[in-house]
Structure formats: structure tokens, C-alpha cells
Amino acid sequence: MDNDGLKEIITLEQSMCFGCGPSNEHGLKMRLYLDDKIVYSNMVIAEHMVGWKNIIHGGIASAMLDECMGRCAMFLLKKFAFTKTMTINYHKSLIVGDTVKVESEIEEHINDREVRVLGRIFNSKGELCITSTCIMNMVGEEFVKKLGMEDFLNHPFPPILLNL
């Protein structure tokens, strides 16, 4: 995937998020990009992600999709979001060493607090390997403060918490 013309979603340098946190030495360190309707990430399936015989562990693939779909809800809708439910369908194995494309997009605004997001992972041949659907709960500024996550409210990139 070519990232030209896409905007990078900047992650706070001190973030320990397993999916995107640059400070988490054991995390995925995903770099995410967006256009007007889709969030993307390229990932190399590293050896430590193995589940069985050079095949990615399903939980790692799930985490990659969850991160991408959550960012999709937050940055395209400009509200903070948490995963409520998530379903995953494994169609084809992801192999260690392969570069994959993870992408997500909003499928439906269910109501003012919930959104359905679709996620997909493609292998380097462009084959669809994993699909996912999740419902994201959209939360307000007070809930974010209650969690002690005020740093998200003052983040320098395009605000997550606009129009709450």
C-alpha cells in the first residue's frame, strides 16, 4: 500500500497502547493513515506474532483490526470510541514475514452513541484474509476525564473530541 496522499494519525510519543504506542516495547507499533473514509495500516507479520507454524496468532490479528477500527471511529467521527462488540472471520492465514494491509471504514451510524465499523486484512498478494465487524461506543469528554485520559483532550493532532 502506498501512503502518498494519506494523512498520518499521530500517536502520543509516551503512549503505551499495545496497538499503536511507540513506547510499548512489546506492542505492535502500528502506524495508521486516513483519507476521507478509510483508515489504513501496513504491517509486517513479525516472527514473535506466530501462533502456529509461521501463521499469525488470531489474537494478534484481532488486535490489529481492533486498533484500526477504533482509530477509524475516532478520527473520522472525531469522538472517542471504545469497542463494544467485535466479530472476526478468518478466511486465509497470514504468514510470518508477509506485509499485510489492515483497513477499516464506517459502515453504519446506529445511533448517536454507536457506530458499526468494518475491518479487513489483505496479504501482500491483495487476497482478503480476515474480515471483522465491530460496534463502537462513542463517549464524551466527561467519560474520558473519568478514565484519567485528559491528554487526549489536548492532543496536537486534529482533535478527537470535536463536536461532542
SULLIN-V209314 format. One record per pair of residues at least 24 apart in sequence whose C-alpha atoms are under 10 Angstrom apart, sorted by sequence separation. I is the first residue (numbers start at 1). J is the second residue. D is the distance in Angstrom with one decimal. If there is no record, write none. Layout:
i->I j->J d->D
i->I j->J d->D
This chain:
i->8 j->32 d->5.9
i->9 j->33 d->5.5
i->41 j->65 d->9.7
i->62 j->86 d->9.0
i->99 j->123 d->6.5
i->100 j->124 d->5.5
i->113 j->137 d->5.7
i->114 j->138 d->5.8
i->140 j->164 d->6.0
i->7 j->32 d->8.6
i->8 j->33 d->4.3
i->9 j->34 d->7.1
i->62 j->87 d->9.1
i->98 j->123 d->6.9
i->99 j->124 d->5.5
i->100 j->125 d->8.8
i->101 j->126 d->8.4
i->110 j->135 d->8.8
i->112 j->137 d->9.3
i->113 j->138 d->4.8
i->114 j->139 d->9.1
i->139 j->164 d->8.3
i->6 j->32 d->9.5
i->7 j->33 d->5.3
i->8 j->34 d->6.5
i->41 j->67 d->9.8
i->62 j->88 d->7.3
i->98 j->124 d->6.4
i->99 j->125 d->9.3
i->100 j->126 d->8.5
i->101 j->127 d->10.0
i->107 j->133 d->8.9
i->109 j->135 d->9.7
i->110 j->136 d->9.7
i->111 j->137 d->9.9
i->112 j->138 d->7.8
i->113 j->139 d->7.0
i->138 j->164 d->9.3
i->6 j->33 d->5.8
i->7 j->34 d->5.3
i->8 j->35 d->9.2
i->41 j->68 d->7.4
i->61 j->88 d->9.3
i->62 j->89 d->9.8
i->94 j->121 d->8.9
i->98 j->125 d->9.4
i->100 j->127 d->9.6
i->101 j->128 d->9.6
i->104 j->131 d->9.6
i->106 j->133 d->9.8
i->107 j->134 d->9.7
i->108 j->135 d->9.4
i->109 j->136 d->9.9
i->111 j->138 d->9.7
i->112 j->139 d->9.8
i->113 j->140 d->9.3
i->5 j->33 d->9.5
i->6 j->34 d->5.5
i->7 j->35 d->6.5
i->40 j->68 d->7.0
i->62 j->90 d->9.9
i->94 j->122 d->8.6
i->95 j->123 d->8.5
i->100 j->128 d->9.9
i->102 j->130 d->9.2
i->103 j->131 d->9.7
i->104 j->132 d->9.0
i->105 j->133 d->9.9
i->106 j->134 d->9.8
i->107 j->135 d->9.9
i->3 j->32 d->9.6
i->4 j->33 d->9.8
i->5 j->34 d->9.1
i->6 j->35 d->5.4
i->7 j->36 d->9.5
i->39 j->68 d->6.5
i->40 j->69 d->9.4
i->61 j->90 d->9.4
i->76 j->105 d->8.8
i->77 j->106 d->9.0
i->92 j->121 d->9.8
i->94 j->123 d->6.7
i->100 j->129 d->9.4
i->102 j->131 d->9.8
i->104 j->133 d->9.3
i->106 j->135 d->10.0
i->3 j->33 d->7.3
i->5 j->35 d->7.8
i->6 j->36 d->9.0
i->9 j->39 d->9.0
i->38 j->68 d->9.6
i->39 j->69 d->7.7
i->58 j->88 d->9.3
i->76 j->106 d->8.3
i->84 j->114 d->8.8
i->86 j->116 d->9.6
i->91 j->121 d->10.0
i->92 j->122 d->9.3
i->93 j->123 d->8.8
i->94 j->124 d->9.6
i->3 j->34 d->9.0
i->8 j->39 d->9.4
i->9 j->40 d->9.8
i->38 j->69 d->9.4
i->39 j->70 d->9.6
i->40 j->71 d->9.6
i->72 j->103 d->8.8
i->73 j->104 d->9.1
i->83 j->114 d->9.8
i->84 j->115 d->9.9
i->85 j->116 d->9.5
i->86 j->117 d->9.3
i->87 j->118 d->9.8
i->88 j->119 d->8.9
i->89 j->120 d->9.6
i->90 j->121 d->9.6
i->92 j->123 d->9.0
i->3 j->35 d->9.8
i->6 j->38 d->9.8
i->7 j->39 d->9.4
i->8 j->40 d->9.3
i->28 j->60 d->8.7
i->39 j->71 d->7.2
i->40 j->72 d->8.8
i->58 j->90 d->8.3
i->72 j->104 d->6.3
i->73 j->105 d->8.0
i->77 j->109 d->10.0
i->81 j->113 d->9.1
i->82 j->114 d->9.7
i->83 j->115 d->9.9
i->84 j->116 d->9.9
i->86 j->118 d->9.7
i->87 j->119 d->9.9
i->88 j->120 d->9.4
i->6 j->39 d->9.1
i->7 j->40 d->10.0
i->8 j->41 d->9.7
i->38 j->71 d->9.9
i->39 j->72 d->5.5
i->61 j->94 d->8.6
i->69 j->102 d->9.4
i->71 j->104 d->8.7
i->72 j->105 d->6.3
i->73 j->106 d->7.0
i->81 j->114 d->8.8
i->83 j->116 d->9.9
i->6 j->40 d->8.9
i->30 j->64 d->7.9
i->38 j->72 d->6.9
i->39 j->73 d->9.2
i->68 j->102 d->7.1
i->69 j->103 d->7.7
i->70 j->104 d->8.8
i->71 j->105 d->9.8
i->72 j->106 d->7.2
i->79 j->113 d->9.7
i->81 j->115 d->9.2
i->83 j->117 d->9.9
i->28 j->63 d->8.8
i->29 j->64 d->10.0
i->32 j->67 d->9.1
i->33 j->68 d->9.4
i->37 j->72 d->8.3
i->38 j->73 d->9.9
i->58 j->93 d->9.2
i->67 j->102 d->9.7
i->68 j->103 d->6.5
i->69 j->104 d->5.3
i->70 j->105 d->9.9
i->92 j->127 d->8.3
i->93 j->128 d->9.9
i->94 j->129 d->7.0
i->28 j->64 d->7.8
i->32 j->68 d->7.3
i->39 j->75 d->8.7
i->57 j->93 d->9.5
i->58 j->94 d->9.3
i->68 j->104 d->6.2
i->69 j->105 d->7.2
i->91 j->127 d->9.6
i->92 j->128 d->7.4
i->93 j->129 d->6.4
i->94 j->130 d->8.7
i->3 j->40 d->8.6
i->30 j->67 d->8.3
i->31 j->68 d->9.5
i->34 j->71 d->9.3
i->38 j->75 d->9.9
i->39 j->76 d->8.5
i->56 j->93 d->7.3
i->57 j->94 d->8.8
i->65 j->102 d->6.8
i->67 j->104 d->9.6
i->68 j->105 d->9.1
i->69 j->106 d->8.4
i->91 j->128 d->7.3
i->92 j->129 d->4.4
i->93 j->130 d->8.2
i->3 j->41 d->8.9
i->30 j->68 d->8.7
i->33 j->71 d->9.4
i->34 j->72 d->8.0
i->37 j->75 d->9.8
i->38 j->76 d->8.2
i->55 j->93 d->6.2
i->56 j->94 d->5.6
i->57 j->95 d->9.8
i->64 j->102 d->7.3
i->65 j->103 d->7.7
i->66 j->104 d->9.4
i->77 j->115 d->9.4
i->90 j->128 d->9.4
i->91 j->129 d->5.0
i->92 j->130 d->6.8
i->1 j->40 d->8.7
i->3 j->42 d->9.1
i->28 j->67 d->9.8
i->32 j->71 d->8.1
i->33 j->72 d->9.5
i->36 j->75 d->9.9
i->37 j->76 d->6.9
i->54 j->93 d->9.4
i->55 j->94 d->5.6
i->56 j->95 d->6.1
i->64 j->103 d->9.5
i->65 j->104 d->7.8
i->90 j->129 d->6.3
i->91 j->130 d->5.6
i->1 j->41 d->8.5
i->2 j->42 d->9.2
i->32 j->72 d->9.5
i->36 j->76 d->7.4
i->37 j->77 d->9.9
i->54 j->94 d->8.4
i->55 j->95 d->4.7
i->56 j->96 d->6.5
i->89 j->129 d->8.5
i->90 j->130 d->4.7
i->91 j->131 d->7.8
i->1 j->42 d->7.0
i->19 j->60 d->9.4
i->34 j->75 d->8.3
i->35 j->76 d->8.9
i->54 j->95 d->5.6
i->55 j->96 d->6.0
i->56 j->97 d->9.8
i->61 j->102 d->9.4
i->73 j->114 d->9.6
i->89 j->130 d->5.7
i->90 j->131 d->6.8
i->34 j->76 d->8.4
i->53 j->95 d->8.9
i->54 j->96 d->5.1
i->55 j->97 d->9.7
i->73 j->115 d->7.5
i->88 j->130 d->7.1
i->89 j->131 d->5.2
i->90 j->132 d->8.8
i->52 j->95 d->9.9
i->53 j->96 d->9.0
i->54 j->97 d->8.6
i->73 j->116 d->8.7
i->88 j->131 d->5.8
i->89 j->132 d->6.2
i->19 j->63 d->6.7
i->20 j->64 d->9.2
i->50 j->94 d->9.5
i->73 j->117 d->7.3
i->87 j->131 d->8.4
i->88 j->132 d->4.4
i->89 j->133 d->9.0
i->18 j->63 d->8.3
i->19 j->64 d->6.5
i->50 j->95 d->8.4
i->51 j->96 d->9.8
i->72 j->117 d->7.7
i->87 j->132 d->5.4
i->88 j->133 d->6.8
i->18 j->64 d->9.5
i->19 j->65 d->9.3
i->49 j->95 d->9.7
i->50 j->96 d->6.8
i->72 j->118 d->9.4
i->86 j->132 d->6.9
i->87 j->133 d->5.4
i->88 j->134 d->8.7
i->19 j->66 d->8.4
i->20 j->67 d->7.4
i->49 j->96 d->7.6
i->69 j->116 d->9.4
i->70 j->117 d->8.3
i->72 j->119 d->9.5
i->86 j->133 d->5.7
i->87 j->134 d->6.3
i->19 j->67 d->5.7
i->20 j->68 d->9.2
i->47 j->95 d->9.3
i->48 j->96 d->8.7
i->69 j->117 d->6.2
i->85 j->133 d->8.3
i->86 j->134 d->4.1
i->87 j->135 d->9.3
i->18 j->67 d->8.8
i->19 j->68 d->8.6
i->45 j->94 d->7.6
i->46 j->95 d->9.0
i->47 j->96 d->5.7
i->68 j->117 d->9.7
i->69 j->118 d->7.1
i->70 j->119 d->10.0
i->85 j->134 d->5.4
i->86 j->135 d->6.6
i->17 j->67 d->9.3
i->45 j->95 d->6.7
i->46 j->96 d->5.7
i->47 j->97 d->7.2
i->68 j->118 d->9.7
i->69 j->119 d->6.2
i->84 j->134 d->7.2
i->85 j->135 d->5.3
i->86 j->136 d->8.8
i->20 j->71 d->9.8
i->44 j->95 d->9.5
i->45 j->96 d->4.8
i->46 j->97 d->5.9
i->66 j->117 d->9.8
i->68 j->119 d->7.5
i->69 j->120 d->9.4
i->83 j->134 d->6.9
i->84 j->135 d->5.5
i->85 j->136 d->7.3
i->44 j->96 d->7.8
i->45 j->97 d->5.1
i->46 j->98 d->8.3
i->67 j->119 d->9.9
i->68 j->120 d->9.4
i->83 j->135 d->6.2
i->84 j->136 d->5.4
i->85 j->137 d->9.2
i->44 j->97 d->6.0
i->45 j->98 d->5.6
i->46 j->99 d->9.3
i->65 j->118 d->9.1
i->66 j->119 d->8.2
i->82 j->135 d->8.6
i->83 j->136 d->4.6
i->84 j->137 d->6.0
i->43 j->97 d->9.6
i->44 j->98 d->5.7
i->45 j->99 d->6.3
i->65 j->119 d->6.0
i->81 j->135 d->9.7
i->82 j->136 d->5.4
i->83 j->137 d->6.3
i->84 j->138 d->9.7
i->43 j->98 d->8.3
i->44 j->99 d->4.3
i->45 j->100 d->7.4
i->64 j->119 d->9.6
i->65 j->120 d->7.2
i->81 j->136 d->5.9
i->82 j->137 d->5.2
i->83 j->138 d->9.0
i->43 j->99 d->5.5
i->44 j->100 d->6.2
i->64 j->120 d->9.9
i->65 j->121 d->7.7
i->80 j->136 d->9.5
i->81 j->137 d->5.4
i->82 j->138 d->6.7
i->42 j->99 d->6.7
i->43 j->100 d->5.3
i->44 j->101 d->9.0
i->62 j->119 d->9.9
i->64 j->121 d->8.8
i->80 j->137 d->8.4
i->81 j->138 d->4.5
i->82 j->139 d->7.7
i->42 j->100 d->5.7
i->43 j->101 d->6.5
i->79 j->137 d->9.7
i->80 j->138 d->5.8
i->81 j->139 d->5.9
i->41 j->100 d->8.3
i->42 j->101 d->4.7
i->43 j->102 d->7.6
i->62 j->121 d->10.0
i->79 j->138 d->6.2
i->80 j->139 d->5.6
i->81 j->140 d->8.9
i->41 j->101 d->5.8
i->42 j->102 d->6.3
i->61 j->121 d->8.3
i->78 j->138 d->9.6
i->79 j->139 d->6.9
i->80 j->140 d->6.9
i->40 j->101 d->7.0
i->41 j->102 d->5.1
i->42 j->103 d->8.8
i->77 j->138 d->9.1
i->79 j->140 d->7.3
i->80 j->141 d->8.1
i->9 j->71 d->8.4
i->40 j->102 d->5.6
i->41 j->103 d->6.4
i->73 j->135 d->9.7
i->74 j->136 d->9.4
i->79 j->141 d->8.8
i->39 j->102 d->8.2
i->40 j->103 d->4.4
i->41 j->104 d->9.3
i->69 j->132 d->9.1
i->73 j->136 d->7.2
i->80 j->143 d->9.4
i->81 j->144 d->9.7
i->39 j->103 d->5.5
i->40 j->104 d->6.7
i->69 j->133 d->8.7
i->70 j->134 d->9.0
i->72 j->136 d->10.0
i->73 j->137 d->9.1
i->74 j->138 d->8.2
i->80 j->144 d->7.8
i->38 j->103 d->6.6
i->39 j->104 d->5.3
i->40 j->105 d->9.2
i->65 j->130 d->9.0
i->69 j->134 d->7.7
i->70 j->135 d->9.6
i->73 j->138 d->8.1
i->74 j->139 d->10.0
i->9 j->75 d->8.1
i->38 j->104 d->5.6
i->39 j->105 d->6.6
i->65 j->131 d->8.6
i->66 j->132 d->8.8
i->69 j->135 d->9.4
i->70 j->136 d->7.2
i->37 j->104 d->8.6
i->38 j->105 d->4.8
i->39 j->106 d->9.6
i->65 j->132 d->7.3
i->66 j->133 d->9.5
i->69 j->136 d->8.5
i->70 j->137 d->9.7
i->37 j->105 d->6.1
i->38 j->106 d->7.7
i->62 j->130 d->9.1
i->65 j->133 d->9.3
i->66 j->134 d->8.2
i->34 j->103 d->9.3
i->36 j->105 d->9.7
i->37 j->106 d->7.3
i->61 j->130 d->8.2
i->62 j->131 d->9.7
i->65 j->134 d->9.5
i->32 j->102 d->9.2
i->33 j->103 d->9.4
i->34 j->104 d->9.5
i->62 j->132 d->8.4
i->66 j->136 d->10.0
i->32 j->103 d->9.2
i->34 j->105 d->9.8
i->30 j->102 d->9.9
i->58 j->130 d->9.7
i->80 j->152 d->8.8
i->80 j->153 d->9.6
i->43 j->121 d->9.9
i->45 j->123 d->9.9
i->40 j->119 d->9.7
i->42 j->121 d->9.5
i->44 j->123 d->9.9
i->80 j->159 d->9.8
i->81 j->160 d->9.4
i->38 j->118 d->9.8
i->39 j->119 d->9.3
i->40 j->120 d->9.7
i->41 j->121 d->9.5
i->42 j->122 d->9.7
i->43 j->123 d->9.8
i->44 j->124 d->9.7
i->78 j->158 d->8.3
i->79 j->159 d->8.4
i->80 j->160 d->6.1
i->81 j->161 d->9.9
i->38 j->119 d->9.6
i->40 j->121 d->9.8
i->42 j->123 d->10.0
i->78 j->159 d->6.6
i->79 j->160 d->5.1
i->80 j->161 d->6.2
i->42 j->124 d->9.8
i->78 j->160 d->4.5
i->79 j->161 d->4.7
i->80 j->162 d->9.3
i->75 j->158 d->8.0
i->77 j->160 d->8.0
i->78 j->161 d->5.6
i->79 j->162 d->6.4
i->75 j->159 d->8.0
i->76 j->160 d->8.8
i->77 j->161 d->9.0
i->78 j->162 d->5.5
i->79 j->163 d->7.6
i->80 j->164 d->9.1
i->74 j->159 d->9.3
i->75 j->160 d->6.0
i->77 j->162 d->8.6
i->78 j->163 d->7.3
i->79 j->164 d->6.7
i->74 j->160 d->5.9
i->75 j->161 d->9.1
i->77 j->163 d->9.1
i->78 j->164 d->8.3
i->73 j->160 d->9.6
i->74 j->161 d->8.2
i->75 j->162 d->9.8
i->77 j->164 d->9.9
i->74 j->162 d->10.0
i->71 j->160 d->9.6
i->1 j->99 d->9.4
i->1 j->100 d->8.7
i->1 j->101 d->6.8
i->1 j->102 d->9.8
i->1 j->124 d->8.9
i->1 j->126 d->9.7
i->12 j->151 d->8.8
i->12 j->152 d->8.6
i->11 j->152 d->10.0
i->12 j->155 d->7.7
i->11 j->155 d->9.1
i->12 j->156 d->9.0
i->10 j->155 d->9.4
i->11 j->156 d->9.8
i->12 j->157 d->9.3
i->10 j->156 d->8.8
i->11 j->157 d->8.6
i->10 j->157 d->6.6
i->9 j->157 d->7.7
i->10 j->158 d->9.2
i->8 j->157 d->9.7
i->9 j->158 d->8.7
